[in-house]
Amino acid sequence: MITNQRLFFYCNFLLPKKEWLLALLMLLFSANQMSAQGKVISGVVTSASDKLPLPGVNIMIKGTKTVAVTGFDGEYSIKASPNDVLVFSFIGFQNKELAVGNQSKVDATLSEDTNKLNEVVVIGYGTQKKSDLTGSVSVVNMESAKKTVTYDAAKMLQGQVPGVTVQSSGEPGGFVNIKIRGITSFTNNNPLFVIDGIMVDAPYDFAPGEIESMQVLKDASSAAIYGVRGANGVVIITTKKGKAGKTEVKFKSIVGLQNVAKKWDVTDRLGYQQITSEAERNRDIRAGVPVSIAPGNDPTSSSYITNVNTDWQKEALQTGVVQNQALTFTGGAESIAYSFNIDYFKNTSYVKTPQDYERLSTNLNLNGKKGKFKYGAKIAYTQSDKEIFNEYNAGQTVISDILGAVPTMPVYDSNRLGGYGGTDNLTQRAISMNPIGYNNLITNNGKRNRFIGDVWGEIEIVKGLKYKLDVSYDRTDWTNRKFIPPSDLGWYYITTNDEASLDVENGNELRTFLNNLLTYEISFGKHKIDALAGWIQEKRDYHRYNSRGVGYTPGEIPMLQYADARNASEYKFTITGISYISRLNYAYDDRYLLQANFRQDRTSLFSEINNSANFYSFSGGWKISNEKFLHLPSWVSNIKLRGGYGTIGNNTIPQYFFASTVNSFAGYDFNNELASGTTVVAALDPNVHWEKTTSKNIALELGFFNNDLQFTAEYFRKKVTDMLVGVPLPFSTGAFPANITTNAGDMENHGFEFTASYSNHHNKFKYDISGNFGTLKNEVTRIGATGNPLYDAVSKTQVGRSVGELFAWEAVGIFQNAAEVAASPKQTGAAPGDVKFKDVNGDGIITDADRTFQGVTIPKYGFGMNFSASYENFDFSMFWQGSGGNKVFNAMYRNLMAGQYGNHSTDELNYWTPTNTNTNVPAPVIGDPNGNGRDSNRFIQSGDYVRLQTMEIGFNIPMKDKFIQKARVYLNGQNLWTITKYTGYDPDFNSNGLLARGYDAGSFPNPRTISLGVEVNF
C-alpha cells in the first residue's frame, strides 16, 4: 500500500537538488581515482515502519563529498573502499551510518525522526527551527484540529493551545470569537490572522481542509514583528503548497447530521395556563380589584383554548445537515509546482427555517525555483451565501423566541396574513413571537465574493543575502438584502403595508499590501546570525451604499422600484499605513539564543502628531542540555529555558476618530424666532492614540527519551495601557452620545500555561497523548481620571477587579407572611410570596446600592486533552476540552421564571402559595411589583464544563489497484457529551467577550454532530 508519506518520498525524489548536481560533477571529476581505489557498492534503502523502499535518500561517503541518491525503488550504487563509512540521510528520518567493510551490498533501514524539535515552524515573515524559538509560539496539532467539522478555521483552535479561548455557536456561518491570553481592549480583542503571509481579520472565507499548519504567536517577543496589529496575538496559517512530482489527486467528502443535544423543560398548555392565571389572580388580589383571567386561559370562558398545545422546541428544532466535499490536485516540477483545491461547504440549520450557510472556495498555490530565483503566487476565490436570522428587537434571538413562545399559539394559521399563527391581545394577552413564521416570512440574505491574489519573488543577491518582493490584493464584495413583507403574526407583530420595507446594502472592501523584505544568514565558527529588514505599505479602501424602500402590498415584487417611498445613503473611507520592520537572531554554539524585533507603524487612523509608534521586543533562550559541563543521562533529550519582553499595539478604532464633527445647520428658538447656529454632533479626543500592550514571559521546556516525552511550563504577564474607553461627558457639551472615547484605561492579564505530550511510534500499536492547561487572571487597573466603573448587562467593570464581573442583588429567601415583610428592610411592592433580597449596606431599604459582585465571567482556567492511536489499518482518536472558574448569568432561565405572559420553566410550577411555602420560587405576579425578576443570584450559575469535543474512528482500506493509492473511511462525532451544572442549552455560548461576556440571552447552542467521511488519494 502506498501511504501519504510514501507519496512525499516519491515527490521528493523527483525534485532536483543542488546536492545531486554536485554529486554528479564530483563523480565525473573523480571517476578514474574512484575506479582505482574503490569498488561498486549497491543496496536498497527502506523505511523501518512499513518496509517500503525510500526514493531520494542521500548516501554520502563520510568525510568526502562523494554522494549517491536512491532511485524510485530505493536502490543505489556508489564506489567506495572497505574502510569507508556510508552515511544515509533523508528528510523526516534519522541519519544512519554503516561501514562498508568487505561487503558489496549494503542495505539500510531508516527510522522516522520523531524528534519534534527538528520541526520548522512559520513565524512572522519567516521560518525558524522549533528548537531555536525564544518567543511563546504554540504549534497546533493539525491532525487533531482538523477532526473538528467546521466552516471556520478559528473554531479548530478550541482547546488545542493553552491560553487561547474560543467561543462559537451553532448558527450556520456565525462568527467565532477568539481571545489569546485574556482581554486586552474594550474595542477589539480578536487576534490578527496571517494566511500565507496575507493579513486578514478573520479566516471564515478560507477552507480549513486546505490548512497545512497553524502557529499561535502569544507574546510580544513573537508578535512584535506585527506591531500595531499584534496586540491581541497572531495566528499564522499556512495552506498546502505544491511539491514536484507526478500529479496527485485527493478527494474528501464528509456528511453529518446535527441536532441540539438537550432540551429545556418548559410548560405545556395546562402548565402555562395555570401559572399565567395565577399571576393574573395575584395581581388583582394585591390591587384589590376583581380577578380578571385571560379568556384563553380561563376554563369558564367560551374562549378557553383547548385545541392548541404547541411544543415549540419540537416544532422549531430539526436535524440539520452539514456537508463538506473537497478535491485537491498537486504536482509539478522544480521550476513550477502547484496545489489546486476546490472546496464546497454547506450547513443546513437545525432550526426549521431557511437560515442556511453555503460556501464554495477555490485556492491555487504556485511555487518554483530557477537558479538563485524563487517565486510563487496564490490565487483564491470564495463565494458564500448566508441566510441571516432575524431579530425583532436587539438581543431577541430565534432561540429566545422559541423558548418564550406560548404553547397556546399555533405554528400555522391560514386566517392570518402570511399563514402563520400569532397571539391575540384580548384572548391571550400575550405578546409572543412566532419564530418559525417570522424567519420564514422575512427574506434576509447576505452574499459575499472574495478574491485574493498574491505574487512574490525572491532572489539571492550574494550568498546568504536575499531580497523578496511580495504584493497582495484582497477584495471583498457583498450584497445584503432584507425584505419584511406585510404580515400578521399576532398582537404587536403586525406589519402593515406602510411598514413593509426592503433594505439593500452593497459594498466592497479592497486591501493591498506591498512587502519589501531583505534577509541575511551567515554562520562562522560557533556563531550563527540571521537578520531581517523590511518596508511594508498597506492601503484599505471601503465603500458602502444603502438603499431603503418602504410601502409594499402583499405579494408585491420585493424590488426598490416598487416601493412607495425610497431613500439612499453612501459611505466611503480610505486607510493607509506604512511600517518598517527588522529582526535579528543570534545563536552561539547551539546553546545561547537571542532575538530582537523592532517595528515602526504609521497610520492615517490617528492625527498627524500621533500617527507613528514604535514597538520592540527582546527574547532569549538557553539550551541547558547542550552544555558540555553537564553530564545528563541519555534519556534526557532537552532542557531549555527561554524568556521575553516586548511591546505591541492596537489601532482598531474607526477612521477619523480624532476629528470632532459639528452640524452647521442647527437652529435654536430665541423668543419665538429661529436663530441659526452650529452644534457639536460628536465629541472626539484629538489626542487619541494607540493602545499599548507590554508583555513578559518565562518558560521551561523539557524533553525526554529522544523527545518522545515533552513538557513545557510558562508564566506570562500582559499589561495594557492607554486603552480606549468611553468616558461620560456633561450633557452641556451638546454631544450625542454624551461620552468621549479616549485613552483612559489600563489592564493586566497574567497566568500559567502547561503542555505535555508523549508519543510512542516504535511498535505496530502507535499512540500519542497530549494535554494543555492554562490559567488566567484579569484585573482592571485604571478607568479614566475619576475611576468611574463601566456597567453592562448584569455586569460592572471596576478598578481592582476583573472585566465584566457579574453585579447583582442577592436573594436570601421568600417572604412567608405580612409580618415578615414589615420586619425586613423595605422593598417597594413586596408581599408574602415575593423574594427577599439582602440589605448589603444596612440602610434599611433595598436599592441599587445593595448589588454586589457575584463572580468573574472570564474562565479562570481552560484545558484540552488529545489521545490518538493506530494499529495496522485502524485509527482512533478523542479530544476533551473544557474551562471553569467563571459564572454565567442565565438570562433565558430568568425569562422563563418571570411569571408573566410568556412561557415558563417547569420549575415555576412549584411557585409559592399559602399552602406551598417550602419553595424558593416566588408567587407569579403580572407586573412583578417587587422586582422578583431583577438581576440577582437566583439566575447566576457555574460556567464550568468538560466536553468530549470530538471522537473519531477510521479504517484505511487496503488497496491492490495502483490507481487508488489510499482510501480511508471514518466515523466522527462532535460535541458528544458535556459535563456541566449549567442548566442552559450550552455553557460554551457565544457573547461579545467584553463587558457582558457572561450574559446568556439565547445564544445558538453548539450542535451534536455525527458525520461519516471518506478520503481517497489517486
Backbone hydrogen bonds, N-H to C=O, Kabsch-Sander energy under -0.5 kcal/mol:
donor,donor_aa,acceptor,acceptor_aa,energy
2,I,965,Q,-0.6
3,T,1,M,-0.6
7,L,3,T,-2.0
8,F,4,N,-1.9
9,F,5,Q,-1.9
10,Y,6,R,-2.3
11,C,7,L,-2.6
12,N,8,F,-2.5
13,F,9,F,-2.2
14,L,10,Y,-1.8
15,L,11,C,-0.7
15,L,12,N,-0.7
21,L,17,K,-1.6
22,L,18,K,-2.5
23,A,19,E,-2.8
24,L,20,W,-2.7
25,L,21,L,-2.3
26,M,22,L,-2.6
27,L,23,A,-2.5
28,L,24,L,-2.2
29,F,25,L,-2.7
30,S,26,M,-2.1
31,A,28,L,-0.8
34,M,30,S,-2.5
35,S,31,A,-2.4
36,A,32,N,-1.6
37,Q,33,Q,-1.8
38,G,34,M,-2.9
39,K,80,A,-2.6
41,I,78,I,-4.0
42,S,104,S,-2.1
43,G,76,Y,-1.6
45,V,74,G,-2.5
46,T,44,V,-0.5
46,T,108,A,-2.4
47,S,52,L,-2.3
48,A,110,L,-2.8
51,K,47,S,-1.9
54,L,45,V,-2.6
56,G,70,T,-1.6
57,V,54,L,-0.6
58,N,89,S,-2.4
59,I,68,A,-3.2
60,M,87,V,-2.4
61,I,66,T,-2.0
62,K,60,M,-0.6
62,K,85,V,-3.0
64,T,61,I,-2.1
68,A,59,I,-2.5
70,T,57,V,-1.9
71,G,75,E,-2.8
74,G,71,G,-2.0
76,Y,43,G,-1.9
78,I,41,I,-2.7
80,A,39,K,-2.8
80,A,78,I,-0.5
84,D,81,S,-1.8
86,L,98,L,-3.2
87,V,60,M,-3.0
88,F,86,L,-0.6
88,F,96,K,-3.4
89,S,58,N,-2.4
93,F,90,F,-2.1
94,Q,111,S,-2.8
96,K,88,F,-2.1
98,L,86,L,-2.5
100,V,84,D,-2.5
101,G,82,P,-2.0
103,Q,100,V,-1.8
106,V,42,S,-2.6
107,D,105,K,-0.5
108,A,44,V,-2.0
110,L,46,T,-2.6
113,D,92,G,-2.5
114,T,112,E,-1.1
116,K,114,T,-1.1
118,N,115,N,-1.7
119,E,116,K,-1.4
121,V,119,E,-0.5
121,V,128,Q,-2.8
123,I,126,G,-2.5
126,G,123,I,-1.7
128,Q,121,V,-2.3
130,K,119,E,-3.3
131,S,117,L,-1.7
132,D,129,K,-1.9
133,L,130,K,-1.3
137,V,135,G,-1.3
138,S,216,V,-2.4
139,V,137,V,-0.5
140,V,138,S,-0.6
140,V,214,M,-2.6
142,M,140,V,-1.3
144,S,141,N,-0.6
145,A,141,N,-2.7
146,K,142,M,-2.4
147,K,144,S,-1.5
148,T,145,A,-1.7
149,V,147,K,-0.7
150,T,148,T,-0.8
155,K,152,D,-1.1
156,M,152,D,-0.6
156,M,153,A,-0.7
157,L,154,A,-1.4
158,Q,155,K,-1.5
159,G,164,V,-0.5
160,Q,157,L,-1.8
161,V,157,L,-0.8
164,V,161,V,-1.4
165,T,163,G,-0.6
165,T,179,K,-3.2
167,Q,177,N,-2.7
170,G,1004,F,-1.1
174,G,171,E,-2.5
177,N,167,Q,-2.7
179,K,165,T,-2.5
181,R,163,G,-3.6
181,R,179,K,-0.6
192,L,233,G,-2.3
193,F,200,V,-2.1
194,V,235,V,-2.7
195,I,193,F,-0.5
195,I,198,I,-2.8
196,D,194,V,-0.7
196,D,237,I,-2.8
198,I,195,I,-1.9
199,M,197,G,-0.5
200,V,193,F,-3.3
206,F,203,P,-1.9
210,E,207,A,-1.4
211,I,208,P,-1.7
212,E,238,T,-3.3
213,S,238,T,-1.7
215,Q,236,I,-2.3
216,V,138,S,-2.7
217,L,215,Q,-0.6
217,L,234,V,-3.4
218,K,136,S,-2.5
218,K,216,V,-0.7
219,D,136,S,-0.6
222,S,219,D,-0.8
223,A,219,D,-2.2
224,A,220,A,-2.2
226,Y,223,A,-2.4
227,G,224,A,-1.8
229,R,226,Y,-2.4
230,G,227,G,-1.8
231,A,649,G,-1.5
233,G,230,G,-1.8
234,V,217,L,-2.0
235,V,192,L,-3.0
236,I,215,Q,-3.0
236,I,234,V,-0.6
237,I,194,V,-3.4
237,I,235,V,-0.6
238,T,213,S,-2.5
240,K,210,E,-2.1
245,G,332,G,-2.9
248,E,330,T,-3.1
250,K,328,T,-2.7
251,F,1016,V,-3.0
252,K,326,A,-2.6
253,S,1014,V,-2.3
254,I,324,N,-2.1
255,V,1012,L,-2.1
256,G,322,V,-3.5
257,L,1010,I,-2.5
258,Q,320,G,-2.9
259,N,1008,R,-1.8
266,V,264,W,-1.0
267,T,904,H,-2.3
272,Y,268,D,-2.8
273,Q,269,R,-2.8
274,Q,270,L,-2.2
275,I,271,G,-2.2
276,T,272,Y,-2.5
277,S,273,Q,-2.0
278,E,274,Q,-2.0
279,A,275,I,-2.2
280,E,276,T,-2.0
281,R,277,S,-2.4
282,N,278,E,-2.6
283,R,279,A,-1.8
284,D,280,E,-2.2
285,I,281,R,-2.4
286,R,282,N,-2.2
287,A,283,R,-1.7
288,G,284,D,-0.9
288,G,285,I,-0.7
289,V,284,D,-2.3
296,G,427,T,-3.1
297,N,294,A,-2.2
298,D,294,A,-0.7
298,D,295,P,-0.9
301,S,298,D,-2.1
304,Y,301,S,-1.3
305,I,296,G,-2.1
306,T,304,Y,-0.6
310,T,407,P,-2.8
312,W,310,T,-1.0
315,E,311,D,-2.4
316,A,312,W,-2.5
317,L,313,Q,-2.0
318,Q,350,Y,-3.5
320,G,258,Q,-2.7
320,G,318,Q,-0.7
321,V,348,T,-0.6
322,V,256,G,-2.4
323,Q,346,K,-2.6
324,N,254,I,-2.5
325,Q,344,Y,-2.3
326,A,252,K,-2.7
327,L,342,I,-2.4
328,T,250,K,-2.8
329,F,340,F,-2.9
330,T,248,E,-2.4
331,G,338,Y,-1.8
332,G,245,G,-1.5
333,A,336,I,-2.7
337,A,367,N,-3.3
338,Y,331,G,-2.7
339,S,365,N,-1.8
340,F,329,F,-3.0
341,N,363,N,-2.7
342,I,327,L,-2.4
343,D,361,S,-3.2
344,Y,325,Q,-3.3
345,F,359,R,-2.8
346,K,323,Q,-2.3
347,N,357,Y,-2.9
348,T,321,V,-3.5
352,K,316,A,-3.6
353,T,351,V,-3.2
356,D,354,P,-1.9
357,Y,347,N,-2.0
358,E,385,D,-2.3
359,R,345,F,-2.9
360,L,383,Q,-2.7
361,S,343,D,-3.2
362,T,381,Y,-2.5
363,N,341,N,-2.2
364,L,379,I,-2.6
365,N,339,S,-2.6
366,L,377,A,-2.9
367,N,337,A,-2.2
368,G,375,Y,-2.5
369,K,334,E,-1.7
370,K,373,F,-3.1
373,F,370,K,-1.9
374,K,372,K,-0.5
374,K,458,E,-3.4
375,Y,368,G,-2.0
376,G,456,W,-2.2
377,A,366,L,-2.2
378,K,454,D,-2.7
379,I,364,L,-2.4
380,A,452,I,-2.7
381,Y,362,T,-1.9
382,T,450,R,-2.6
383,Q,360,L,-2.6
384,S,448,R,-2.6
385,D,358,E,-2.9
386,K,446,G,-2.9
387,E,356,D,-2.6
388,I,386,K,-0.6
388,I,444,N,-3.1
396,Q,393,N,-2.3
397,T,395,G,-1.0
401,D,397,T,-2.1
402,I,398,V,-2.0
403,L,399,I,-2.0
404,G,400,S,-2.1
405,A,401,D,-1.3
409,M,406,V,-1.5
413,D,419,G,-1.5
416,R,413,D,-1.6
419,G,416,R,-2.0
421,G,411,V,-1.8
423,T,489,L,-0.6
428,Q,424,D,-2.0
429,R,424,D,-1.9
430,A,424,D,-0.6
432,S,430,A,-1.0
438,Y,434,N,-2.7
439,N,435,P,-1.7
440,N,436,I,-1.3
441,L,437,G,-2.4
442,I,438,Y,-1.5
443,T,483,F,-1.8
444,N,442,I,-0.6
445,N,481,R,-2.6
446,G,386,K,-2.7
447,K,479,T,-2.6
448,R,384,S,-2.3
449,N,477,D,-2.8
450,R,382,T,-2.9
451,F,475,R,-2.8
452,I,380,A,-2.9
453,G,473,Y,-2.8
454,D,378,K,-2.6
455,V,471,V,-2.6
456,W,376,G,-2.6
457,G,469,L,-2.1
458,E,374,K,-3.5
459,I,467,Y,-2.3
460,E,372,K,-1.8
461,I,459,I,-0.9
461,I,465,L,-1.8
462,V,465,L,-0.9
465,L,462,V,-1.9
466,K,464,G,-0.6
466,K,519,T,-3.0
467,Y,459,I,-2.4
468,K,517,L,-3.2
469,L,457,G,-2.4
470,D,515,N,-2.6
471,V,455,V,-2.7
472,S,513,F,-2.3
473,Y,453,G,-2.9
474,D,511,R,-2.7
475,R,451,F,-2.8
476,T,509,E,-2.6
477,D,449,N,-2.9
478,W,507,G,-2.5
479,T,447,K,-2.0
480,N,505,E,-2.7
481,R,445,N,-2.5
482,K,503,D,-2.4
483,F,443,T,-2.9
484,I,482,K,-0.5
484,I,501,S,-2.8
487,S,495,T,-1.6
488,D,417,L,-2.6
489,L,493,Y,-1.3
491,W,423,T,-2.5
493,Y,490,G,-2.0
495,T,487,S,-2.6
495,T,493,Y,-0.5
496,T,494,I,-0.6
500,A,496,T,-1.5
501,S,484,I,-1.5
502,L,549,G,-2.7
503,D,482,K,-2.6
504,V,547,S,-2.8
505,E,480,N,-2.8
506,N,545,Y,-2.3
507,G,478,W,-2.2
508,N,543,H,-2.4
509,E,476,T,-2.4
510,L,541,D,-2.6
511,R,474,D,-3.0
512,T,539,K,-2.2
513,F,472,S,-1.7
514,L,537,Q,-2.4
515,N,470,D,-3.3
516,N,514,L,-0.5
516,N,535,W,-2.4
517,L,468,K,-2.9
517,L,515,N,-0.5
518,L,533,A,-3.1
519,T,466,K,-2.7
520,Y,531,A,-2.1
521,E,464,G,-1.7
522,I,529,I,-2.7
524,F,527,H,-2.1
527,H,524,F,-2.4
528,K,587,A,-2.2
529,I,522,I,-2.9
530,D,585,N,-2.0
531,A,520,Y,-2.6
532,L,583,R,-2.8
533,A,518,L,-2.2
534,G,581,I,-2.5
535,W,516,N,-2.2
536,I,579,S,-3.0
537,Q,514,L,-2.2
538,E,577,G,-3.0
539,K,512,T,-1.9
540,R,575,I,-3.1
541,D,510,L,-2.8
542,Y,573,F,-2.8
543,H,508,N,-2.3
544,R,571,Y,-3.3
545,Y,506,N,-2.7
546,N,569,S,-2.4
547,S,504,V,-2.6
548,R,567,N,-2.9
549,G,502,L,-2.7
550,V,565,A,-2.6
551,G,500,A,-3.0
552,Y,497,N,-1.8
556,E,553,T,-2.3
559,M,557,I,-2.4
562,Y,559,M,-1.4
563,A,560,L,-1.6
564,D,550,V,-0.8
564,D,551,G,-0.9
565,A,550,V,-1.9
567,N,548,R,-2.0
569,S,546,N,-2.6
571,Y,544,R,-3.3
573,F,542,Y,-2.3
575,I,540,R,-2.7
577,G,538,E,-2.5
578,I,602,R,-2.2
579,S,536,I,-2.9
580,Y,600,Q,-2.2
581,I,534,G,-2.2
582,S,598,F,-2.0
583,R,532,L,-2.5
584,L,596,A,-2.4
585,N,530,D,-2.9
586,Y,594,L,-2.6
587,A,528,K,-2.5
588,Y,592,Y,-2.3
589,D,526,K,-3.5
589,D,587,A,-0.5
591,R,588,Y,-2.4
592,Y,588,Y,-1.9
593,L,621,G,-3.0
594,L,586,Y,-2.6
595,Q,619,S,-2.7
596,A,584,L,-2.1
597,N,617,S,-2.3
598,F,582,S,-2.5
599,R,615,F,-3.0
600,Q,580,Y,-2.4
601,D,613,A,-2.6
602,R,578,I,-2.2
603,T,611,N,-1.8
604,S,576,T,-2.0
606,F,603,T,-0.7
610,N,607,S,-1.5
611,N,607,S,-0.6
611,N,608,E,-0.5
613,A,601,D,-2.1
615,F,599,R,-3.2
617,S,597,N,-1.9
618,F,645,Y,-3.3
619,S,595,Q,-2.4
620,G,643,G,-2.5
621,G,593,L,-2.5
622,W,641,L,-3.0
623,K,591,R,-3.1
624,I,622,W,-1.7
624,I,639,I,-0.9
625,S,639,I,-1.8
626,N,623,K,-1.7
627,E,624,I,-1.8
630,L,627,E,-0.9
632,L,630,L,-0.7
636,V,633,P,-1.8
637,S,635,W,-0.8
637,S,703,G,-2.0
638,N,703,G,-2.0
640,K,701,E,-2.7
641,L,622,W,-2.4
642,R,699,A,-2.4
643,G,620,G,-2.1
644,G,697,N,-2.3
645,Y,618,F,-2.8
646,G,695,S,-1.9
647,T,616,Y,-3.1
648,I,693,T,-2.5
649,G,227,G,-1.5
650,N,691,E,-1.6
651,N,228,V,-0.7
653,I,651,N,-2.3
657,F,654,P,-0.9
659,A,656,Y,-1.3
660,S,658,F,-0.6
661,T,682,A,-1.2
663,N,679,T,-3.1
664,S,662,V,-0.7
666,A,663,N,-0.9
666,A,677,G,-1.0
668,Y,675,A,-2.0
670,F,668,Y,-0.8
670,F,673,E,-3.2
671,N,669,D,-0.6
673,E,670,F,-1.2
675,A,668,Y,-3.0
675,A,673,E,-0.6
677,G,666,A,-2.4
679,T,663,N,-1.8
681,V,661,T,-2.4
682,A,661,T,-1.3
684,L,682,A,-0.5
685,D,741,T,-0.7
688,V,685,D,-1.5
691,E,650,N,-2.0
692,K,721,T,-2.3
693,T,648,I,-3.4
694,T,719,K,-3.1
695,S,646,G,-2.4
696,K,717,R,-2.2
697,N,644,G,-2.0
698,I,715,Y,-2.0
699,A,642,R,-3.2
700,L,713,A,-2.6
701,E,640,K,-3.3
702,L,711,F,-3.1
703,G,638,N,-2.6
704,F,709,L,-2.9
705,F,635,W,-3.1
708,D,704,F,-0.8
708,D,705,F,-1.5
709,L,704,F,-2.2
710,Q,708,D,-0.5
710,Q,757,S,-2.6
711,F,702,L,-2.5
712,T,755,T,-2.5
713,A,700,L,-2.2
714,E,753,E,-2.4
715,Y,698,I,-2.6
716,F,751,G,-2.3
717,R,696,K,-2.3
718,K,749,N,-3.7
719,K,694,T,-3.3
720,V,718,K,-0.5
720,V,747,M,-3.4
721,T,692,K,-3.0
723,M,745,G,-3.5
725,V,723,M,-0.6
725,V,742,T,-2.7
727,V,725,V,-0.9
727,V,740,I,-3.1
729,L,738,A,-2.5
733,T,730,P,-1.9
734,G,731,F,-1.5
736,F,681,V,-1.7
739,N,737,P,-2.2
740,I,727,V,-2.7
742,T,725,V,-2.2
742,T,740,I,-0.6
744,A,723,M,-2.0
744,A,742,T,-1.6
745,G,723,M,-1.1
746,D,782,R,-1.9
747,M,720,V,-2.5
748,E,779,E,-2.9
749,N,718,K,-2.7
750,H,777,K,-2.0
751,G,716,F,-1.8
753,E,714,E,-2.6
754,F,773,F,-3.0
755,T,712,T,-2.2
756,A,771,G,-2.3
757,S,710,Q,-2.2
758,Y,769,I,-3.0
759,S,708,D,-1.8
760,N,767,Y,-2.7
766,K,764,K,-0.9
766,K,870,S,-2.5
767,Y,760,N,-1.9
768,D,868,S,-2.8
769,I,758,Y,-2.7
770,S,866,N,-2.3
771,G,756,A,-2.7
772,N,864,G,-2.4
773,F,754,F,-2.5
774,G,862,G,-2.6
775,T,752,F,-2.9
776,L,860,K,-2.1
777,K,750,H,-2.2
779,E,748,E,-2.5
780,V,801,R,-2.9
781,T,746,D,-1.8
782,R,746,D,-1.5
784,G,744,A,-4.8
787,G,783,I,-1.3
790,L,797,T,-2.3
792,D,795,S,-1.7
794,V,792,D,-0.6
795,S,792,D,-1.6
796,K,805,E,-2.4
797,T,790,L,-3.3
798,Q,796,K,-0.6
800,G,780,V,-3.9
801,R,798,Q,-2.0
805,E,796,K,-0.9
805,E,802,S,-1.0
806,L,855,G,-2.5
807,F,794,V,-1.6
808,A,852,T,-2.4
809,W,935,D,-2.5
811,A,809,W,-0.6
812,V,836,K,-3.2
813,G,836,K,-0.7
815,F,834,D,-2.7
821,V,817,N,-1.5
822,A,818,A,-2.4
823,A,819,A,-1.8
824,S,820,E,-0.7
824,S,821,V,-0.7
826,K,844,G,-2.5
830,A,827,Q,-2.1
833,G,815,F,-2.9
834,D,831,A,-2.1
836,K,813,G,-3.0
838,K,810,E,-2.5
840,V,838,K,-1.3
846,I,826,K,-2.8
847,T,845,I,-0.7
850,D,847,T,-1.9
851,R,848,D,-1.7
852,T,808,A,-2.9
854,Q,806,L,-3.0
855,G,806,L,-0.6
860,K,884,G,-1.6
861,Y,884,G,-1.7
862,G,774,G,-2.1
863,F,882,G,-2.5
864,G,772,N,-1.9
865,M,880,W,-3.0
866,N,770,S,-3.1
867,F,878,M,-2.2
868,S,768,D,-2.3
869,A,876,F,-3.0
870,S,766,K,-2.7
871,Y,874,F,-2.4
872,E,764,K,-0.6
874,F,871,Y,-2.6
875,D,954,G,-2.1
876,F,869,A,-2.8
877,S,952,E,-2.4
878,M,867,F,-2.5
879,F,950,T,-2.8
880,W,865,M,-2.8
881,Q,947,R,-2.6
882,G,863,F,-2.0
883,S,945,Y,-1.3
884,G,861,Y,-2.2
887,K,856,V,-3.0
888,V,941,Q,-3.0
889,F,998,G,-3.5
890,N,888,V,-0.8
890,N,939,F,-2.9
891,A,889,F,-1.6
891,A,1000,D,-0.9
892,M,1000,D,-1.0
894,R,890,N,-1.9
895,N,891,A,-2.2
896,L,892,M,-1.9
897,M,893,Y,-1.0
897,M,894,R,-0.7
898,A,895,N,-1.0
903,N,404,G,-1.8
905,S,896,L,-2.4
906,T,265,D,-2.3
908,E,905,S,-1.7
909,L,906,T,-1.4
910,N,907,D,-1.5
911,Y,908,E,-1.0
912,W,921,V,-1.3
913,T,916,N,-1.2
916,N,913,T,-1.5
919,T,917,T,-1.9
921,V,910,N,-0.5
923,A,833,G,-2.4
926,I,279,A,-1.7
928,D,925,V,-2.0
931,G,928,D,-1.4
934,R,931,G,-1.7
936,S,934,R,-0.6
937,N,809,W,-1.6
939,F,936,S,-1.6
940,I,937,N,-0.8
941,Q,888,V,-2.9
941,Q,939,F,-0.5
943,G,886,N,-2.7
945,Y,883,S,-2.3
946,V,979,I,-1.7
947,R,881,Q,-3.0
948,L,977,W,-2.8
949,Q,879,F,-1.4
949,Q,947,R,-1.5
950,T,879,F,-1.5
951,M,973,G,-2.1
952,E,877,S,-2.7
953,I,971,L,-2.0
954,G,875,D,-2.8
955,F,969,V,-2.5
956,N,873,N,-3.0
957,I,955,F,-0.7
957,I,967,A,-2.8
962,K,960,K,-0.5
964,I,961,D,-0.8
965,Q,963,F,-0.8
965,Q,1017,N,-1.8
966,K,1017,N,-1.5
968,R,1015,E,-2.9
969,V,955,F,-2.1
970,Y,1013,G,-2.3
971,L,953,I,-2.6
972,N,1011,S,-2.8
973,G,951,M,-3.0
974,Q,1009,T,-2.6
975,N,949,Q,-2.5
976,L,948,L,-1.9
977,W,948,L,-0.7
979,I,946,V,-3.2
980,T,978,T,-0.7
981,K,944,D,-0.6
989,F,987,P,-1.1
997,R,994,L,-1.1
999,Y,996,A,-1.5
1000,D,889,F,-2.3
1000,D,998,G,-0.7
1001,A,999,Y,-0.9
1008,R,259,N,-3.0
1009,T,974,Q,-2.2
1010,I,257,L,-2.1
1011,S,972,N,-3.3
1012,L,255,V,-2.5
1013,G,970,Y,-2.8
1014,V,253,S,-2.5
1015,E,968,R,-2.8
1016,V,251,F,-2.7
1017,N,966,K,-2.9
1018,F,249,V,-3.7
